[in-house]
């Protein structure tokens, strides 16, 4: 079974500092994907970054980077130079192809990030 | 290209009523998945449709159903609403054909259902 663990329910970070959100996963599938989504209070699940299990290099998207350590089964999100608009709930998720052929997501419980001015 | 569109964004119903939510995927995407998000249970998979066929279903009662049309638009229906059905319902769009995780999985803004 697939499982995502986010151990930080909440974090407070000073504006302009870097922040790391932790995520560990468990799966026996060799092929999987790791996502980070941002969910502001409006509810929309905003895609931030994706890492495939076979990707050799860590994914980066602007201020977001994913620190992928396959042996440790961790996929931490790093946000550089945090901004007030980064305050939101952040979900780590793992995708895999189910026995029925669809790409299915398993989500962690999320981390609420608050940026302090 | 246009993103995933969900309607309505907000709705209020009373116990015993039924509700239909709609999701239009990204153009060219044939797979639509539905997720329920509640404070207590987090994000849980409801079901997935591909080419008008349900391919996978989560662990929800039969009151939750869905369908997909030939243009890939999908609807989900909840009958005999209960207070516990109050949630944010999210749909995700993907091509659904690669056979491996691709990262091409995008969500709509969600439909927030309140049951009184």
Contacts between the chains, C-beta under 8 A, distances in Angstrom:
chain1	res1	chain2	res2	distance
A	31	B	100	5.2
A	31	B	101	6.3
A	32	B	101	5.6
A	33	B	101	3.3
A	33	B	102	7.1
A	33	B	103	5.6
A	33	B	105	7.9
A	35	B	103	7.3
A	35	B	105	7.1
A	37	B	107	7.3
A	42	B	109	7.0
A	43	B	88	5.1
A	43	B	90	8.0
A	43	B	109	6.5
A	43	B	110	4.5
A	43	B	112	6.1
A	44	B	107	6.9
A	44	B	108	7.4
A	44	B	109	4.2
A	44	B	110	6.3
A	45	B	90	5.8
A	45	B	92	7.9
A	45	B	107	3.8
A	45	B	110	7.3
A	46	B	107	7.8
A	47	B	105	7.6
A	47	B	106	5.8
A	47	B	107	7.3
A	50	B	103	3.4
A	52	B	101	6.4
A	52	B	102	7.8
A	52	B	103	6.5
A	53	B	101	7.5
A	91	B	43	7.1
A	93	B	43	7.9
A	95	B	101	4.4
A	95	B	103	7.9
A	95	B	105	6.2
A	96	B	101	6.2
A	97	B	99	6.3
A	97	B	100	6.1
A	97	B	101	6.6
A	98	B	55	8.0
A	98	B	56	5.3
A	100	B	48	7.7
A	100	B	55	4.7
A	100	B	56	4.0
A	101	B	50	7.6
A	101	B	55	5.8
A	101	B	56	7.9
A	101	B	99	7.3
A	102	B	31	6.2
A	102	B	33	6.8
A	102	B	48	4.3
A	102	B	50	6.4
A	102	B	55	4.7
A	102	B	56	4.9
A	102	B	96	6.3
A	103	B	31	7.2
A	103	B	33	7.9
A	103	B	94	5.6
A	103	B	96	6.8
A	103	B	98	7.8
A	103	B	101	5.8
A	103	B	102	7.1
A	103	B	105	6.2
A	104	B	33	7.2
A	104	B	45	6.1
A	104	B	48	7.1
A	104	B	56	6.6
A	105	B	33	7.6
A	105	B	35	7.5
A	105	B	43	7.7
A	105	B	45	7.1
A	105	B	92	7.2
A	105	B	105	6.9
A	107	B	42	6.1
A	107	B	43	4.1
A	109	B	42	5.6
A	110	B	42	7.3
